[in-house]
Amino acid sequence: MVTKDLEKRTLLCREKARDILVSYQKGRNPIKPPIRIESVAEWMGFQVIFLHTVGEEFSGLVSVKQKLIGVNGRHHRHRRRFTIGHELAHILLKHPPESHCTAKEIALYNSEADECAGELLMPASLLSQWFPITKSLSNLAYAFDVSEEAMAVKMKQVMHSGSVPADVSAVEKAFQ
């Protein structure tokens, strides 16, 4: 039963990401990689601020009231992009502030936000179009402006769902 609930929540996370990208795309050219995640945040009414005086352990935070997303400006570009997607996901999924959550809830909400961020940055629909052309994990990661590790995780997920032909060799090589 718990597994079924988690599967439903995971599907909801991906669906929320797809819905926001569809809404964002209306009146614009079709979405193509890399997803302009800062532009999506701005379109949603949020200002992204890069913080350069925070510690390495800090990745990001969101203030819904202030309409701000703070991101560690010292992190690699790929990590900053994922953090923006992660913080947007907390908004889309209507997660409560961490101060109102148990440690178990925080872990669940962060996992859901990661799932949603992955779909925001690497939509399965675009991966299914681009994978047959590139057939290279590193080329896909470069095109989507994400880390190879993030792309490998996403490709495993997409191939498991049957959206992309199951040529697992490129994904397996990324983990060697």
C-alpha positions as CSV (number, residue, x, y, z in Angstrom):
1,M,0.0,0.0,0.0
2,V,2.8,2.4,0.9
3,T,4.5,1.7,-2.4
4,K,1.4,2.4,-4.4
5,D,1.0,5.8,-2.5
6,L,4.6,6.7,-3.3
7,E,4.1,5.8,-6.9
8,K,1.0,8.0,-7.1
9,R,2.9,10.9,-5.4
10,T,5.8,10.5,-7.8
11,L,3.4,10.6,-10.8
12,L,1.8,13.7,-9.4
13,C,5.2,15.4,-9.1
14,R,6.0,14.7,-12.7
15,E,2.5,15.8,-13.8
16,K,2.8,19.1,-12.0
17,A,6.1,19.8,-13.8
18,R,4.6,18.9,-17.2
19,D,1.5,21.1,-16.5
20,I,3.6,24.1,-15.6
21,L,5.8,23.7,-18.7
22,V,2.7,23.5,-20.9
23,S,1.3,26.7,-19.3
24,Y,4.7,28.4,-19.6
25,Q,4.9,27.4,-23.3
26,K,1.6,28.9,-24.3
27,G,2.2,32.0,-26.5
28,R,5.9,31.1,-26.8
29,N,7.9,29.0,-29.2
30,P,7.9,25.2,-28.4
31,I,10.1,24.3,-25.4
32,K,13.5,23.0,-26.3
33,P,16.5,22.1,-24.2
34,P,17.9,23.6,-22.2
35,I,14.8,24.5,-20.2
36,R,15.2,28.1,-19.1
37,I,14.4,27.4,-15.5
38,E,15.1,31.0,-14.3
39,S,12.7,32.3,-16.9
40,V,10.1,29.8,-15.7
41,A,10.6,31.0,-12.1
42,E,10.2,34.6,-13.3
43,W,7.1,33.7,-15.3
44,M,5.7,32.2,-12.0
45,G,6.4,35.6,-10.3
46,F,9.5,34.6,-8.4
47,Q,12.8,36.5,-8.4
48,V,15.9,34.3,-8.3
49,I,18.8,35.6,-6.2
50,F,22.2,34.1,-6.1
51,L,23.8,34.2,-2.7
52,H,27.6,34.2,-2.5
53,T,28.2,34.4,1.3
54,V,26.5,31.2,2.3
55,G,28.2,27.9,3.3
56,E,28.8,25.0,0.9
57,E,26.1,22.9,2.6
58,F,23.4,25.5,1.7
59,S,21.7,24.9,-1.7
60,G,18.6,27.0,-1.7
61,L,15.4,28.3,-0.1
62,V,12.1,29.7,-1.2
63,S,10.0,32.5,0.3
64,V,6.5,32.2,-1.1
65,K,5.5,35.4,0.7
66,Q,8.4,37.4,-0.6
67,K,8.3,35.7,-4.0
68,L,12.0,34.9,-3.8
69,I,14.2,31.9,-4.5
70,G,17.6,32.1,-3.0
71,V,20.3,29.9,-4.5
72,N,23.9,29.2,-3.5
73,G,25.8,31.3,-6.1
74,R,29.0,29.4,-5.5
75,H,27.7,26.1,-6.6
76,H,28.2,24.7,-10.1
77,R,25.7,26.0,-12.7
78,H,24.1,22.5,-13.0
79,R,23.5,22.4,-9.3
80,R,22.1,26.0,-9.2
81,R,19.7,25.1,-12.1
82,F,18.5,22.0,-10.2
83,T,18.1,23.9,-7.0
84,I,15.9,26.5,-8.7
85,G,13.8,23.6,-10.1
86,H,13.7,22.0,-6.7
87,E,12.5,25.2,-5.0
88,L,9.9,25.8,-7.7
89,A,8.7,22.2,-7.1
90,H,8.1,22.9,-3.4
91,I,5.8,25.8,-4.6
92,L,4.0,23.7,-7.3
93,L,3.5,20.8,-4.8
94,K,2.3,23.2,-2.1
95,H,4.7,21.8,0.5
96,P,4.6,23.4,3.9
97,P,7.6,25.2,5.3
98,E,10.2,22.8,6.8
99,S,9.8,24.4,10.2
100,H,6.3,22.8,10.2
101,C,7.4,19.3,9.2
102,T,8.9,16.3,10.8
103,A,12.3,14.9,9.6
104,K,10.4,12.1,7.8
105,E,8.1,14.7,6.0
106,I,11.1,16.8,5.1
107,A,12.8,13.8,3.5
108,L,9.6,12.9,1.6
109,Y,9.0,16.5,0.4
110,N,12.6,16.9,-0.7
111,S,12.4,13.6,-2.6
112,E,9.2,14.8,-4.4
113,A,10.8,18.2,-5.1
114,D,13.8,16.4,-6.7
115,E,11.4,14.3,-8.8
116,C,9.5,17.4,-10.0
117,A,12.7,19.3,-10.6
118,G,14.0,16.5,-12.8
119,E,10.9,16.7,-14.9
120,L,11.1,20.5,-15.1
121,L,14.7,20.4,-16.4
122,M,14.6,17.2,-18.4
123,P,11.0,16.6,-19.5
124,A,10.4,13.0,-20.6
125,S,8.7,14.2,-23.7
126,L,11.8,16.0,-24.9
127,L,14.1,13.2,-23.9
128,S,12.1,10.8,-26.0
129,Q,12.7,13.1,-29.0
130,W,16.4,13.8,-28.3
131,F,17.6,10.4,-27.2
132,P,17.3,8.7,-30.6
133,I,19.3,11.6,-32.1
134,T,22.1,11.7,-29.6
135,K,22.2,8.3,-28.0
136,S,24.9,9.7,-25.7
137,L,24.3,10.5,-22.1
138,S,27.0,13.2,-22.1
139,N,25.5,14.9,-25.2
140,L,22.0,14.8,-23.6
141,A,23.3,16.2,-20.4
142,Y,25.1,19.0,-22.4
143,A,22.0,19.8,-24.4
144,F,19.8,20.0,-21.3
145,D,22.5,21.8,-19.3
146,V,22.4,19.3,-16.4
147,S,25.0,17.0,-14.9
148,E,25.6,13.6,-16.4
149,E,24.6,12.1,-13.0
150,A,21.2,13.9,-13.1
151,M,20.7,12.8,-16.7
152,A,21.6,9.2,-15.9
153,V,19.0,9.1,-13.1
154,K,16.4,10.6,-15.4
155,M,17.1,8.3,-18.3
156,K,16.8,5.2,-16.1
157,Q,13.4,6.5,-15.0
158,V,12.3,7.3,-18.5
159,M,13.5,4.0,-20.0
160,H,11.7,2.2,-17.1
161,S,8.5,3.9,-18.1
162,G,9.0,2.9,-21.7
163,S,9.1,6.4,-23.1
164,V,12.5,5.8,-24.7
165,P,13.9,2.7,-26.4
166,A,15.7,0.6,-23.7
167,D,19.3,1.1,-24.9
168,V,20.7,1.0,-21.4
169,S,24.3,0.8,-22.4
170,A,24.8,4.6,-22.4
171,V,23.1,4.9,-19.0
172,E,25.1,2.0,-17.5
173,K,28.4,3.5,-18.8
174,A,27.6,6.7,-16.8
175,F,27.7,4.7,-13.6
176,Q,31.0,3.0,-14.2
